[in-house]
Amino acid sequence: MTKQRVLVVDDEPSICWAFEKMLAAEGHHVVTASSAEEGLREAKRQRFGLVVLDVRLPRQDGLSALPSFLSATDDAPVIVITAFGDLETAVAAVKRGATDYLTKPIKLEDALHACRSALQDRPRTETSSGKAAPSSVKPSTLVGQSAAMQQVFRQIALVAESDLSVLITGETGTGKELVAEAIHRHSDRALKPYLPIAPVALNPDLVESELFGHVRGAFTGAGEDRAGLFEQAEGGTVLLDEIGDLPLSVQVKLLRVLEQGEYTRVGEIQPRHANVRILAATNCDLHQAVTRGDFREDLFHRMTGMQIQLPPLRQRAEDLQALCLYFLDAMGYEHVESAVDETLLSALRDRPWHGNVRELRSAIEHAAVIARGRPLRLEDFPAPKPKRGESTEPSEASLEAAIEAWSHRWLDGQRSDPSSMHGEFLAATEPALFRMALAHTQGNRAKAAELLGIHRGTLRERLKMYGLDEERRK
């Protein structure tokens, strides 16, 4: 790789220093600037092979200045960095001509890989005008600040404007269709149809006809010519949901669409041109399906122009608060900011969320109906959904695991009083225990205290301490 001059524009001295040391070790010369205006002055004075540009800058922001940097550097590659990453920022950066997109805190190995890739001699693609095309698809929001979701946003932004096929994988409920919608919405096909199709939901005997259409007389009941879903999506995007369930006979035809851009209606010989972009989603392991012979290996390789892996909710617990507030706000819930406190969030993080974001949304909606405008409490939520195939009865092992998980989080947290672990654990668990005992005894406190093995006066004091005595009177 030839040695280059690199311009780093960031108002954080530590970021500039890190890039300077990292790239100097590669033999490059680094010039730093703390504002867009200063950076543009440098870009007009000397020639740069790469620009590293922060979004949040004093006065003019990086995204607004990006076209000026491209102009001043004769379209040198630009890597955008930001501490406030979301899907719209990532897409805006790429649409305005950014080569890559990184979020803070930046891992040096990721930054070095991005810089090396950008500095390689390769033709740059023509940049767009910076204006996103309006979309016929209702915008849906992918919420998250976690590193895993930042990677998803980056992949969407980089692949959206191409016609590359994308395989979207992840567990049920992680938001695979939202990713597909976002890719279509930010693509050049945004004004054309977007058709999400679940082949498994179609009549097994008519899947091929539903997808590719048929001509009159092709089979019993085919009284007239009919356009298939691929033809209806002409110029747009097709999402094949749960593609792993596609019959092998249809996989052959889909491969032809991907390789030759052609398909034929059932009962027809003359091929038709297919001007569609194909996205696919699945929650199963297609590698195993290929090994079993249930999925064609050649189709698998054609489908994975890019693969976007969505993380399960349990691996992005830091996004729980943002998701809860987003769902409550979407419902028009009052006082959203105060509706979810840290105690509740801690309890929600303990849950396995086998149904992922879809299960969380359902749980939030359930809790909001019960709470009726007041701050949410754990007892407002439905019981956690079991994993498919698991017993719904809680085991001692699962209870012990939940306690251990709570303890680990408590010990990892910053506590002003390091001797309060037992008290905080009781405060997190006793209210639910007392409610169950009172419900079992139909509100009889004497019987509830006997059931719990504590004195009635102790129960009375604890109920008062947790505010449950007032709750019982309502």
N, C-alpha and C positions, 0 to 999 in steps of 0.2 A: 504494500500500500504506500503510495506517495505521501510525503509529509505535507501537511496543510496548515494554513492559518485559520484558527477557530475563534469566533466571537461568542462570548458568553455574556448574556444580558440578564442580570438578576440583582435585585436590591439587597439580597442576603449575602454578606461577605463570605460566610462559610460555604455557601453553594459555589460561588465563584472560585474560592480557594480549592475546593474538592475537584472541580472540573479542571482547573489549571494544573494541579498536581497529577491527576489521572492522565490527562492528554499529553502533558509534557513527557511523562514516562513512555508514551507511545512515539515520541519524537516530534509532536506537533507544537506549533507556537500559539499560545492562547492570549487573546486580548479580552479584557473584562470591561463591562459598563454597568452602571447601577440604574439606568433609566432607558426607555425606548429612544428618547431624543439623543442621549449621549451615544447609544449604540448605533443609531442611524448616521451620526456624524463620523463615527469610526468606519462604518460600512462604505461611506462615500470617499474616505481618504485612502483606504487600502483594500485589497482583494481578499475575500474569505472563501474557504471551501466548505464551511459549515457554520451555522448559527444555532446557538442554544438559547431559547427565548422563554422567559418566565411570563405567565399570564398576568399576575398581580404585580403591577409596577406603579410607581408614583406618576401622577398625571396621566399620560396615555398608556392604556393597558396593552399587553402583548398581542392579543387577538386583533385589536384594531390596527396595530402597527405591523402585523405580519405581512400584508401585501407590500408595504413600503420596504421592508427588509428584502423581500423577494426581488423587487425592482432594483434596489440599490446593489444587490449582490449578483445580479444576472441569474436569478433563480437558483442560488445555492441552496442545498437542503437545509431545512429548518426543523429542529426538534423543539417542540413546545413542552414546557414543564409547568406544573401547577400544584398547589396544595389543596385546591378546591375542585377536585375532579368529579364530573358527572357526565352522563351520556351526551348532553347537548354541547358541553364545552369541548369534549373530544371530537364530536362530529364537526363542530364549527371550525376547530383547528385544522382538521384534515381538508375540509371543503375550501378553506382559504389558502391551502397549499402546503401545510405542514407535512413533513416526511414521516414524523413519528410523534408520539405523545407519551410523556412520562408523568407520574404523580409523585409528590413528596409524601413521606420521606422516601428518597430515591436510593435504591440499592446500587452501589457502585458497579457491580457486575452487570446489572441491567442497563445502566447508563453507558458503560463502556461498549456493550454489545450494540446498543442503538447508534452510538457514534461511529463505531467501525462500519456498521451496515450503511450508514448515511454517507460516509466518506469514500465508499467503494465507487469506482468509476462506473456509472450506469446512467442510461438516459432517463431524464425526469419526465414523468407524465405531465400532460398539459393540465394546469390547475383550473379549477372552476372559478366562476365570478365571485364566489363567496356567499351567494344567496342560495339558501336551501329551497328546493322545489316544494311547492305546496303539495299536500298529500290528501288522497281520498280516504285514507285510513284514519280513524279516530285515534289521536295520540294516547298511548298508554305509557305509564311511567315505570321505569326500572329504578328502584330505590336502593341506595347503598353507598357507603363510603369505605367499605372494607377493601383491602388489597385485592381480594379475589374478584370483587365486582368491578374494581377499576380496570382490571385486566380484561373483563368482559366488555366494558365500554370501549376500551382501546381497540379490541378486535372488531367490534361493530363498526366503529368509525373508519377503520382502515379498509374493511371489505365492502362497505355499503355501496360505494359508487361503481364497483366493478360488477361483472356478470358472473363472478365465480360462484360455483355451487358451494353451499355451506351445510355442514352436518352439525346440528345443535343437540348436545347430549346432556343428560342430567336426570336426577330422580324425579318422580312424579311431583308436580306442584312447585318446581323451582322457577318456572317462568319461561319455558322454552318458546312458547308462542309469542310472548312479549318481545323476545329477542328477534324472532322472525319479523314481527310487525315493524320493529325499529329499523331493521335492515332495509325493508321495503320502503318505509317512510322517508329514509334518508338517501334513497337511491334515485337514479335518473328515471326509474319506472314508477315514481311515486303517484303520478296522476292516472296510471293505468290500474287495472283490477288487481286486487290481492285476494287470493282464494286459499284459505286453510282447509285442507282435506284430510280426513282420517279414514284411510282405506278400510281399517278394521270395522268401521261403522257402516260400510256399504254392504249391499247384498253380495255375498261371496261369489255367486254365479254371474254377477253383473259388474264386478269391479272394473274389468277392462273396458266395458261399454261406458261406465260412468266417467272414467278418466279420459278416454280417447274418442268416445262417441260411437255411433253405429249408423249403418245405412238401412233403408227399408228392406225387410225380409231377411236380415242377417241372422235372426233367430226367432223362435216363436214369440209373438207379442211385439215384435219390432215393426209397427205399422207405418212408421215414417222415419225419415232421416232425423238424426238427433246429434247436436254438437256436444262433445264431451267437455269436462271441466278444463282441460288444457286449452281447448279452443276458446272457451269463454274467458280465459285469462290472457288472451292474446296481448302481447306487449307488456304484460305485468309480471306478477310473481306468484308461484304456486308453492305452498308449504305442504309437504307430505308428512303429516303427523304420525308417529309410531310406524316409521317406514320399515321397521323390522318385521312387521306383520304382513308386508306386501307379498302376495303369491309369487312364486318363481316365474310363472308364465308372464306375469305383468312386469316383473323385474327386467326381463329381456327387452320388452318394449321401452321401458324407461331408460335403459342403457342406450338404446338407439336414439332417443331424444337427446340425451346428454352428449353422445359422440357425434351424431350426424345432424342434429336439429330437426329430425323428422319423426313422424308417427303416421299410423294409418287407422282409420275408423274400423271397427269390427265389421267384417263382410266387405271391405273395400281393398283394392289392390294399389290404387294410386296413392303415393305418400303425400302427406301434407307438411308444410313448413311449420315448425313450432318456435315462435318467438316468445319464449317465456324463460324466466329465471327460476331455477328449482332450488328450494331450500328443503331440508329434511330434519325431522326431530325424532328422537327415540330415548326411552329410558332403559333400554336393554343393551347388553354388550354385543355389538355387532361383530366383534372379533370372534366371540364364541359362536355366534350364528353362522359365520363363514366356516368355522371349523366343523360345525355340525352339518353343513351343507344346506342350511335353511336360507342363506343369503349369498348371492353371487359375489365372489371376490372382486371381479372386474368392476361391478357396480359400486362396491364399497370404495374402491380407490377413486372412481370417477366422482362419487358424492363428496369426498373429503377434500375438496379444493382448499377449504379451511374448516377446522373443527373448533367449535366453541363449547367448552365444558362449563356448565353452570354448577356452582357449588351448592351443596345442601345447606339449609338454614343453620344447622348445628355447627357448621364450619365458618359462619359469618355472624356470630352472636353479637358483634359490635354494631350490626345493622338493625337489631331488634327495635331499639327506641325509634329510629327514623321510620321504620315500617309501621309500627303501632300508630305513631302520630299521623302518618300519611293516610292510613285506612280510616282513622277517626275523623280526620279533616274531610276526607271524601264523603263520609256519612253526614257531614254538617254538624258534628258533635260540638257542643259548647265547651269553652275553656280547655281546648285541646292540650295546650302546653302543660297544664297542671293535672291532666287526667291520668298520667302514668308516672309514678314515682320510682325511685331506685329500688325500693323493697320489692315492688311488683316485678320490675325488670329482672332483678336477681332471681326471683322465683321462675319467671318465664324462661330464663336462660338454662334452668335446670331441666326443662322439658326436652324430650328427644326430637320433637317436631318431625315425625316420620312423613307427614304430609307436606312438610316444608312451608313455603310462603302461602300457599293456598290454604293450608290448615290454620296458619296464623291469622289470615284474614277472616276466616269463618269464626275463629275463636274470639277475635276482637269484636266482630259484629254481634256475636252472642252476648259478650260481656257488656257491650254498650247498651243493648236492649234491657238487660237486668239493672244496670247502674242508673239509667235514666238521667244522665246529666252530671252526676256526682263523679269524683275520681274513681277509677276502676280499682277493684280489689281482686285478689286471686280467686276468691270463692265465686266471683261473677263468671269465671271462665268454665267451659265444659271440661270434663276429664280428658287427659291426653289420649290421643288416638293410638291404639296399639299398632305395631308394625305388622304388615301382612303376614299371617301365619302364626303370629304370637298370641298367647292367651291374654284375655282382657283382665284376668285376675293378677293383681300386683304380687310379686314374689318378694321374699325376704332379701334375696340378692339384689333386686332392682331398688328396693327401699334403701338398702345399705349403700348402693352405688350413688343414689341421689344425695344421701347424707354426705358421702365422701366428696362428691362434686361441689356441694355447698361449702364444705369445710375448706377445700382447696381454694375456692374463690375468696373466702373470707381471709384466709392466711396470706393470699397474694395481694390483698388490698392494703391501702394505707389507712391505718386505724389510729385515731387519737388516743383511744383507750384499749391497749392490747389485752386487757383482762375481761373483755365484754363478750367473748365468743359464745359462752353458754347462754347468756341472757338474750343475745340477738338470735340464737338458734330457737330458743323457746318462743320469742316474739314472732318468729317466722312460721312456727308449726302449731303452737297451742291454740290460736283462734279457730283454725279449721277443726282441730280435735274437739274443742268445746262445742262448736256448732253441731257436729255430728252426734255428740252425746246428748245434747239438748233436743235435737230432732228425734233421736231414738226414744227419748223419754217424754216426748210431746211437751217439752218446756218445763218439766218438773225438775227443779234444780237439786232437790234433795236426792232424787234417784240418779240424776246425772253425776252428782258428786260421788255417790256410792259406786256408780259404774266406773268412774275415773280413778277411784281409790284415793280421793283426797277429801278433806273436810269441806263441808258446805260453805263455811265462812271463807275458806281459801278460794273456792270456786267463785264466790260472790266478788271478792276483791280482784281476782284475775279478770273476770268479765268486765268489771268497772275500768280496770287498767287498759284493757284493749278496746273499750268503747262498745262492748257487746251488750251491756245492760241497757243502754239507750236504744240499741238496734232492736232488742227484743220487745221494747215497748211500742215501737212504731207499727 
